[in-house]
Amino acid sequence: MLKRSLTCALFASLSILAPGAWAQGLPTGAAQAGKPQASQPRAKNVILFLADAGGVPSINAASLLGYGEPLRLHVQGWPNLGLSETSPVDQFVSDSANGMSSIMTGVKTRNGVISQSPAAVRGKQDGQPTKTLLEYAEEHGLRTGVVTSEPVADATPAATYAHSNDRKKWGEIFPQAFAPRFGDGVDVLFGAGRKEIGEQLAAAGGGFEQLSKKHDRPIYAELDQVPASNARPVVVADHVDVRAATLKALDLLQKSSKGYLLVVEWDAHTDDARKGLQNIVDFDKLVAEVQGRVDLADTLLLFTADHSFGLQVDGGRRGEPVLEGYDAWKATGKDDQLVRLKNVQVNRSHTGEEVAALAIGRGAEGVRGYFPNTHLFKVMMDAFGWTPDPAAKD
């Protein structure tokens, strides 16, 4: 009798902890047998929030920094959670190029390579271009946008619209935004890197002005230079207000009757722990603000990272700053690989553990369990109701 009671209690607790789990692929007997599977409504819009280097330890530490308590970030309240494995095909630790390319194309590649197959050799040999989610969106007639705190030709944003065997070839990467393989290319592109990208364009015999004239598309130096009449603006600035840029992009994309894809990156590297963690806090507030402006009945919101980073909270108590000792460290001006604060240690390098993937809205149920980061491409494609091209699976 005791054994039977414990068994019943176990099944009852599982039902409470994972409602609906038995109906999602686990064999539970005749209750589900013979029932037709209704087709799921499709998402009209997908918004991907990418915290660059925002691994699980950094998410935890950001909540402690911002609110003095764990589990206070908005995204930590989302109902769908999984752990995304980020490695490239030949190593254990990813950079942003492979990490974002894998999410955008469903194909893992090599570090330093932008949305090309693993046949690529960084800086020496091209691989097959792997079709990105943004290219699928363009092909289907959706409007598309990319916003980043970083240079618009850097690895994470580049993986959405470009293909290159080397993430450092900004002079070759950026012009691809104006010469798309599908549709008319990314509609809204806001980011930084004006000086560096301009230098590489000049080295190749071009520049922003020449590129703008060739494609009859202005390339603004500041967000506030964009006129209200421009529905497809490109801004390459020295610095970007990610919140203002994201809300501007959202306003423009929401005018689409067919739907949109918006990708937003905010740097979360914690080489400087306070800066990186504060970026996560601010990003989370932005995510909450965006969520308040969309309809989750037809929109998927997905928050994740391209790779993790070597930060750990290994001490502290409620009521004291998690970054106690930061100001003293900052004053030394030291640039050591290992930073030791009272409650936090930072090994200033990428790390190989899985990162969190959190989701809410239409199609969010696909985010659960452990999976390779390429699964997130499938989640977004499934949400839209699209099937990858056969070539895209190679």
ChimeraX attribute file (.defattr): number of C-alpha atoms within 10 A of each C-alpha:
attribute: neighborCount
match mode: 1-to-1
recipient: residues
	/A:1	6
	/A:2	7
	/A:3	8
	/A:4	9
	/A:5	9
	/A:6	11
	/A:7	12
	/A:8	11
	/A:9	12
	/A:10	11
	/A:11	11
	/A:12	11
	/A:13	12
	/A:14	13
	/A:15	13
	/A:16	10
	/A:17	10
	/A:18	9
	/A:19	11
	/A:20	11
	/A:21	12
	/A:22	14
	/A:23	11
	/A:24	11
	/A:25	9
	/A:26	8
	/A:27	11
	/A:28	11
	/A:29	8
	/A:30	8
	/A:31	9
	/A:32	14
	/A:33	9
	/A:34	7
	/A:35	8
	/A:36	7
	/A:37	7
	/A:38	6
	/A:39	6
	/A:40	11
	/A:41	13
	/A:42	18
	/A:43	23
	/A:44	22
	/A:45	30
	/A:46	26
	/A:47	24
	/A:48	20
	/A:49	24
	/A:50	25
	/A:51	26
	/A:52	26
	/A:53	28
	/A:54	29
	/A:55	27
	/A:56	22
	/A:57	16
	/A:58	26
	/A:59	25
	/A:60	20
	/A:61	27
	/A:62	30
	/A:63	23
	/A:64	23
	/A:65	19
	/A:66	18
	/A:67	13
	/A:68	17
	/A:69	17
	/A:70	15
	/A:71	16
	/A:72	16
	/A:73	23
	/A:74	16
	/A:75	24
	/A:76	18
	/A:77	13
	/A:78	16
	/A:79	14
	/A:80	19
	/A:81	24
	/A:82	19
	/A:83	20
	/A:84	27
	/A:85	25
	/A:86	30
	/A:87	26
	/A:88	23
	/A:89	15
	/A:90	12
	/A:91	10
	/A:92	12
	/A:93	21
	/A:94	26
	/A:95	24
	/A:96	25
	/A:97	27
	/A:98	32
	/A:99	34
	/A:100	29
	/A:101	38
	/A:102	31
	/A:103	29
	/A:104	29
	/A:105	31
	/A:106	27
	/A:107	27
	/A:108	27
	/A:109	28
	/A:110	28
	/A:111	25
	/A:112	24
	/A:113	30
	/A:114	37
	/A:115	37
	/A:116	29
	/A:117	26
	/A:118	23
	/A:119	13
	/A:120	22
	/A:121	18
	/A:122	19
	/A:123	14
	/A:124	8
	/A:125	11
	/A:126	19
	/A:127	19
	/A:128	17
	/A:129	18
	/A:130	27
	/A:131	28
	/A:132	26
	/A:133	25
	/A:134	28
	/A:135	25
	/A:136	20
	/A:137	24
	/A:138	22
	/A:139	15
	/A:140	15
	/A:141	17
	/A:142	22
	/A:143	28
	/A:144	30
	/A:145	26
	/A:146	28
	/A:147	29
	/A:148	26
	/A:149	24
	/A:150	24
	/A:151	26
	/A:152	27
	/A:153	30
	/A:154	23
	/A:155	29
	/A:156	31
	/A:157	29
	/A:158	25
	/A:159	32
	/A:160	25
	/A:161	28
	/A:162	29
	/A:163	25
	/A:164	28
	/A:165	27
	/A:166	24
	/A:167	26
	/A:168	18
	/A:169	17
	/A:170	24
	/A:171	21
	/A:172	18
	/A:173	24
	/A:174	23
	/A:175	18
	/A:176	19
	/A:177	20
	/A:178	18
	/A:179	15
	/A:180	15
	/A:181	15
	/A:182	17
	/A:183	18
	/A:184	16
	/A:185	22
	/A:186	28
	/A:187	23
	/A:188	24
	/A:189	23
	/A:190	31
	/A:191	30
	/A:192	24
	/A:193	20
	/A:194	20
	/A:195	13
	/A:196	15
	/A:197	24
	/A:198	19
	/A:199	17
	/A:200	18
	/A:201	22
	/A:202	14
	/A:203	11
	/A:204	11
	/A:205	10
	/A:206	14
	/A:207	17
	/A:208	20
	/A:209	12
	/A:210	13
	/A:211	17
	/A:212	16
	/A:213	11
	/A:214	10
	/A:215	11
	/A:216	10
	/A:217	15
	/A:218	17
	/A:219	20
	/A:220	18
	/A:221	19
	/A:222	19
	/A:223	20
	/A:224	11
	/A:225	11
	/A:226	17
	/A:227	9
	/A:228	9
	/A:229	7
	/A:230	12
	/A:231	15
	/A:232	19
	/A:233	23
	/A:234	26
	/A:235	24
	/A:236	25
	/A:237	22
	/A:238	16
	/A:239	17
	/A:240	21
	/A:241	16
	/A:242	21
	/A:243	20
	/A:244	13
	/A:245	23
	/A:246	24
	/A:247	16
	/A:248	15
	/A:249	25
	/A:250	21
	/A:251	13
	/A:252	21
	/A:253	24
	/A:254	16
	/A:255	12
	/A:256	15
	/A:257	11
	/A:258	13
	/A:259	21
	/A:260	27
	/A:261	27
	/A:262	24
	/A:263	22
	/A:264	26
	/A:265	23
	/A:266	24
	/A:267	21
	/A:268	28
	/A:269	26
	/A:270	23
	/A:271	20
	/A:272	15
	/A:273	23
	/A:274	17
	/A:275	14
	/A:276	21
	/A:277	25
	/A:278	18
	/A:279	21
	/A:280	26
	/A:281	24
	/A:282	17
	/A:283	25
	/A:284	22
	/A:285	16
	/A:286	19
	/A:287	22
	/A:288	14
	/A:289	14
	/A:290	16
	/A:291	17
	/A:292	10
	/A:293	12
	/A:294	17
	/A:295	13
	/A:296	19
	/A:297	15
	/A:298	18
	/A:299	25
	/A:300	27
	/A:301	25
	/A:302	27
	/A:303	20
	/A:304	28
	/A:305	28
	/A:306	29
	/A:307	32
	/A:308	29
	/A:309	26
	/A:310	21
	/A:311	26
	/A:312	16
	/A:313	18
	/A:314	11
	/A:315	11
	/A:316	14
	/A:317	10
	/A:318	9
	/A:319	8
	/A:320	11
	/A:321	16
	/A:322	26
	/A:323	19
	/A:324	14
	/A:325	14
	/A:326	19
	/A:327	11
	/A:328	10
	/A:329	14
	/A:330	12
	/A:331	8
	/A:332	8
	/A:333	8
	/A:334	9
	/A:335	12
	/A:336	11
	/A:337	11
	/A:338	14
	/A:339	18
	/A:340	14
	/A:341	20
	/A:342	15
	/A:343	18
	/A:344	20
	/A:345	18
	/A:346	20
	/A:347	17
	/A:348	19
	/A:349	16
	/A:350	19
	/A:351	21
	/A:352	18
	/A:353	20
	/A:354	22
	/A:355	27
	/A:356	25
	/A:357	27
	/A:358	23
	/A:359	27
	/A:360	22
	/A:361	23
	/A:362	24
	/A:363	27
	/A:364	24
	/A:365	15
	/A:366	18
	/A:367	24
	/A:368	16
	/A:369	11
	/A:370	16
	/A:371	16
	/A:372	17
	/A:373	30
	/A:374	21
	/A:375	21
	/A:376	24
	/A:377	20
	/A:378	21
	/A:379	20
	/A:380	28
	/A:381	23
	/A:382	18
	/A:383	25
	/A:384	23
	/A:385	15
	/A:386	15
	/A:387	10
	/A:388	17
	/A:389	10
	/A:390	7
	/A:391	10
	/A:392	15
	/A:393	12
	/A:394	11
